[in-house]
Amino acid sequence: MADQKIRIRLKAFDHRLIDRSASEIVETAKRTGAQVLGPIPLPTKIERYTILVSPHADKDARDQYETRVHKRVLDIVDPNDKTVDALMKLDLAAGVDVQIKLH
């Protein structure tokens, strides 16, 4: 796997969960001898929703909700076969979305 790079993108609603998963990936990759760049935090996407509470007349009664999507990027430079096998066997938390691309 010479001159290749693995890019891992993590997404989650909870920043503690995504940081824990990123540290597990970094620890696993370093244990197999690969060089890791990151985790690089990307901007948090915040979506806000405003909902009218009153069913009829009271326009001033509103509730506001928001969701925050936290993102991290990790690059694994010069991975070997042991690195790929260890990453495939790694069991991450259920609330973390993982995307893996080979460059």
C-alpha positions as CSV (number, residue, x, y, z in Angstrom):
1,M,0.0,0.0,0.0
2,A,2.8,2.4,-0.9
3,D,1.9,6.1,-1.4
4,Q,-1.6,5.6,-0.2
5,K,-3.6,7.5,2.4
6,I,-6.7,6.5,4.3
7,R,-9.1,9.4,5.1
8,I,-11.6,8.8,7.9
9,R,-14.5,11.2,8.5
10,L,-16.4,11.0,11.7
11,K,-19.8,12.6,12.4
12,A,-21.8,12.6,15.7
13,F,-24.2,14.6,17.7
14,D,-22.2,14.2,20.9
15,H,-18.7,15.7,20.9
16,R,-17.4,13.4,23.7
17,L,-18.4,10.3,21.8
18,I,-16.7,11.5,18.6
19,D,-13.5,12.4,20.5
20,R,-13.4,9.0,22.2
21,S,-13.8,7.3,18.9
22,A,-11.1,9.4,17.2
23,S,-8.7,8.6,20.0
24,E,-9.4,4.9,19.6
25,I,-8.7,5.1,15.9
26,V,-5.4,7.0,16.5
27,E,-4.3,4.5,19.1
28,T,-5.1,1.6,16.9
29,A,-3.3,3.0,13.9
30,K,-0.2,4.0,15.8
31,R,0.0,0.6,17.4
32,T,0.3,-1.0,14.0
33,G,3.0,1.4,12.9
34,A,1.2,3.9,10.7
35,Q,1.5,7.7,10.9
36,V,-1.7,9.6,11.8
37,L,-2.5,13.2,11.0
38,G,-5.4,14.5,13.1
39,P,-8.0,14.4,14.4
40,I,-8.8,17.7,12.7
41,P,-12.0,19.3,14.0
42,L,-14.3,20.6,11.2
43,P,-16.9,23.3,11.8
44,T,-19.9,22.2,13.8
45,K,-23.2,22.4,11.9
46,I,-25.9,23.9,14.0
47,E,-29.6,23.6,12.8
48,R,-32.1,25.6,14.8
49,Y,-35.9,25.0,14.7
50,T,-38.5,27.4,16.1
51,I,-41.9,25.9,16.8
52,L,-45.2,27.7,17.7
53,V,-46.4,26.3,21.0
54,S,-49.9,27.9,20.9
55,P,-52.3,26.1,18.5
56,H,-54.2,29.3,17.6
57,A,-53.5,32.9,18.5
58,D,-50.5,33.5,20.7
59,K,-47.7,34.3,18.3
60,D,-45.2,35.1,21.1
61,A,-45.2,31.6,22.6
62,R,-42.5,29.7,20.8
63,D,-40.0,26.9,21.6
64,Q,-36.6,26.7,20.1
65,Y,-34.6,23.5,19.5
66,E,-31.3,22.9,17.9
67,T,-29.2,20.0,16.7
68,R,-25.4,20.1,16.5
69,V,-23.4,17.8,14.2
70,H,-19.7,17.6,15.2
71,K,-17.2,16.4,12.6
72,R,-13.6,15.2,12.7
73,V,-11.2,14.1,10.0
74,L,-8.2,11.8,10.4
75,D,-5.6,10.9,7.8
76,I,-3.6,7.7,8.1
77,V,-0.4,8.0,6.0
78,D,1.3,4.9,4.6
79,P,-1.0,2.3,6.1
80,N,0.1,-1.3,6.0
81,D,-2.1,-4.5,5.9
82,K,-2.0,-4.7,9.7
83,T,-3.4,-1.2,10.0
84,V,-6.3,-1.9,7.6
85,D,-7.2,-5.2,9.4
86,A,-7.1,-3.5,12.8
87,L,-9.3,-0.7,11.7
88,M,-11.8,-3.1,10.2
89,K,-12.0,-5.0,13.5
90,L,-12.4,-1.8,15.6
91,D,-15.8,-1.5,17.3
92,L,-16.8,2.1,17.6
93,A,-19.8,3.7,19.4
94,A,-23.2,3.4,17.8
95,G,-23.8,7.1,17.6
96,V,-20.7,7.8,15.4
97,D,-21.0,7.8,11.6
98,V,-17.8,6.7,10.0
99,Q,-16.8,7.2,6.3
100,I,-13.5,5.7,5.0
101,K,-11.9,6.7,1.7
102,L,-8.7,5.5,0.1
103,H,-6.7,8.2,-1.6
